Amino acid sequence: MGLDTILAMLLTVIAAATPLLLAAIGELVSEKAGVLNLGVEGMMLVGAVIAFATTVGTGSPALGILAAMIGGMVMALAFGVLTLTLMANQVATGLALTIFGIGLSSLIGADYIGTPVDKLASLSIPGLSDLPVIGPLIFGHDILVYLSVAITVAVAWFLKKTRAGLILRAVGESDLSAHSIGYDVIRVRYFAVLFGGLTAGLAGAYLSLSYTPMWVEGMTAGRGWIALALVAFASWRPWRVLGGAYIFGGVTILQLYLQGGGDIGIPAQVMNMLPYLATIIVLTVISAGPWRGRLDAPACLGKPFRPAS
């Protein structure tokens, strides 16, 4: 295996990891506030189709990305109204949001199947992008790749170093205690849920504008569910989400390279299952093994907030 092949693999791993990272880091913030949103897949699909349709209609990828962010936040707002204001079951509502997103994205995208769009341009830094190996590996990506890492760094700093981050974590650990000292639990959770919708929309935009610059129904292909599993895999820690996203991205690309390498005696259908099988195995190991006590799930995760009268 030559250096060019290894470099190509690393570049595709980064591309495969970016939507997972964007979706997972937003879901981490939502879950840190005590809200379990299983609608990540649906929000990603809506973000993907809105980004694509807006880019095709306006010719501006920037507007497409902005529209995807808004679309993801609107979906998240609907989830928030149902679960935080009306106190509907979070699991059932999240599943319904995913089903709704699948149907809505198919409806909006029906006229865009087969329509071409230019891939997001990679950043070009004179003197750095042209460096051998390091240039394309570090300085040869589009803006959403760098934004995904920047958001992860910002979330890690926000949760650990800021007063607002401490409040958000307090709301997720003990909502009644946070309420008793004067914090608006519902408002904090709304902000967290909206942020999760924003990053899910960005993840969808990356899929339709960069990863595979086209619209295909169901193009998320389960990535929203992997992002949800990634949050638990990372024990609700931003830096572990970053590492985990690249690990799962690597597994996804590995099965593609194995299939492309010739007959290895394993059916293609089994190889396609590899990323999802790896997700199940990892979650089973960390749930049943000696790491079980380190999961550190927020104590109020998935529980509706009912302030004492």
N, C-alpha and C positions, 0 to 999 in steps of 0.2 A: 504494500500500500504506500503510494508516494505522498510527498508533502502536499501536493495539490489536492489529492483526494481527502486527506485529513483536514485540510483547511476548508474544503467544501462541506465536509460533514459538520465541522464546528459551526460554520455559518448557518447551516440548516437547523442545527440544534438551537441556536439563539433565536432563529425565526419561529421555530415550533414552541419555544418556551415563553415567548413574549405575550401571546394572548392568555396563557395560563397564569402568568404572573400578574397581569393587569386585572383579570377577573378575581383571582384569589386575594390580592391585597385589599381590594374593596370589600370583599366578603369578610375578611379578617376584621376590618374596622367595624362592620355591622355586627359581627358576632361578639366582638369585644364590648359592645354596648348592650349585649344581651338579646339581639335579634337574629334569628335563624331564617335566612332568606334562601329557599331552595329554588328560587326563580332565576338563578344566574344564567342558565342556558337560554331561557326565553328572552332575557334582557340583552344577552349577547347577539341573538339572532335579530332582534329589532334594531339594535345598534348597527349591525352589519348591513342590513337592507337599507336603512335610512342613510347611512354613510354613502353607500353605493349609488342610490337613487339621487341624492343631492349632488354628488360629484358629477354624475352623468348629466344632470339637468343644468348645473351651473358652470361646470368645467373647473371647479375649485376644490381640490382635496381638503383644504383648510376648512371650508364651509361644510364639507362632508363629515369631517371629524367633529366639528362643533355640533352639527345636527345629531350625530350619533350619541354624543354626550347628553344632549337634551332628551333624546329619545329614551336612553337608558334611565335617566332621572325621572321621566314621566312614568315609566313602568314601575320604578321603585316607589314613586309617590303613591301610585294606586295600591301597591302592596302595603305601604305605610298606613294609608287611610283605613284599609281593611283590618290590619292587625294591631295597630297602635291606637287608633281612635275607636274603631268598632270592636276591637279585641277578638277578631276571628282567629281561628287556629293557624299558627304560623306555618306548620308543615303543610297542611291542606292548601292554604293560600299560596304558598310558594310553588307547589306542584301545579296548581291552577294557573299561576302566572307563566310557568314554562309552557304549558299546553296552549295558553292564549298567545304567547309570543311565537310559537311555532306556526300557528294558524295565521296570525297577523302578518308575519314576515313573508309567508307564502303568498298571501293575498297582495301585499304591496309589491313583491318582487316578481309577480307573474309576467309582467311586461318587460322585465330586464334580463331574463334568462338568455344567454348568448350574446349580450351586449358587451363589447370590450371597453376597458378603461385602462388608462396608463397606471402602472405601478407607482406607488409613492417613491419619490426620488430619494436616493441616498445622499447623506450629507457629504460634502467634499471639502476637506480641510487641506489647503495647500501645504505641501511638505510633510504632512502626516498620513493622509489617505493613500499616498503613493509608496509608503514604506513596505518592504516585503514582509509578508505574513501578518505582522502587527497592524499594518495600515488597514487592510480590508477587515481584519478580525475585530478591531477596536474602533476604527474611525470610518467604517464603510457601511453604516446602517442608516435606516430612515429615522425620522424624528420620534416615532412612537416607541422604538426600541430603547432609545435613551430616556424617553419620558417614563417608561415602565420602571427603569432602575431609579430614576429621580424620585418618582412617587413612593417607591419602597423605602428609600432613604428618608424621605420627608415623613412618612408614616411612622417609621421606627423612632425618629427624633420626636415627633409629636406625642406619641404614646408614652415615651419614657421621660422626656425633658420638659414638657409644658404642663401648665396647670389645667388647661382644657383637656389634655390627654388623660391626666389623672382623674378628672371628673368623669370622662367617658368610661374609663376602666372601673371606676367606683359604681357607676350606674349598672354596668354589666355584672359586677360581683354582688352588689346588694342594693337593689333599686329602692327599697323602702328606707334604708339608711340614708342614701343620697337624697331622697325626697324629704326626709325628716330634718335635714340641715339646710333645706331651701333650694335644692337644685331641681330644675324642671326636667324630669326623667323623660317624658314624652318628647320634648323638644330635642334633647340630646340624641335620642334614638332616631328621630326623624332625620337629623343631620347625618347620622351614621349610615342610615339606609339610603339616603340620597347619594352619598359619596360612593356607596357600593354600586348603585345604578350607573353613576357617571363612569366608573372604571370598567364596568361590564360593557357599557356602550363603546368605550375606547377599545376594548378587546375585540368586540365585533367589527369595529371599523378597521382594525389591523388585519383581520381575516379577509375582508372583502376588498380592501384597497392595497394591501401589501403582500400578505402570505399567499393568497390565490386571488389576484386582482380580477375578480368576476363575481357574479351572484349565482349561487347554487342553493336550492332549497335544503335546509338542514345542514348547512356548511359547517356549523360548529361541531357536529359529529361527536357529541358527548363531552366536549371540552369543559362545558359549564359544570358538569358533574365531577370531572377530574379536579377542577379548581376548588370545588367544595371539599373534596377529599384531601386536597393539598393543605387546606387550612388546618385540618385535624392532624395530618402528617407532620406539619410544622409546629404543632403544639401552640398555635396562636401566637407565634413569634415572627415578626416581619422578615428578619434575616434568614430564618429557616424556610420561609415561603420562597425567598429568592433562590436559595440553593435547591429546594425541592422542585421548583418550576423547571430549572435547567436539567435536573435529573430525569423528570418525567418527559421533558422535551427530548432528551437523549434517547430514552426508551422508544419514543414514537419514531424517531428517525432511524434508530437501529433496525427496527423491523422492516422499514422500507429498504434499507441497504442490504439486509439479508435476503429479501425477496428479489432485489435487483441483481444479486450476486450469482444467480444461477439456481439450479435444483439442489436444495439442501435437505430434501426428504421430509419437509414439514408442509402441510397444506397451507395455501395462502390465507385461508379463513382463520386458521389458528394464529398465524403471524399478525393478522389484523386485530386479533384479540389481545395481543401482547400488552399494549399500554393500559388497557382496562384490567387485565389480569394482574398486572403489576400493582395497580391501585388497590385491588381487593387484597392481595397478599400483604402489602405494606400495612394497610389498615388493620388487618387481622393480627399481624405480628405485634403492632404497637398497642393494640387493645387487649391482647391476651398474654403478652409477654411481660418481662420485668420492667418495661417502660410504661406500663399502664398508669402508674401513679404520677407520671410526668406529663400527662396530657394537658393538665391545667385549663380545662374548659371553663369559661366564665360561669359562675354559679347560677346566674339567672338566665342562661341561654335558652331561648325558646319559651320562656315563661311570660305570660301577659302581666302587665303592671296594673295593679288595682290598689291605688292609695287608700290607706285607712281613713275612714270617715271621722 
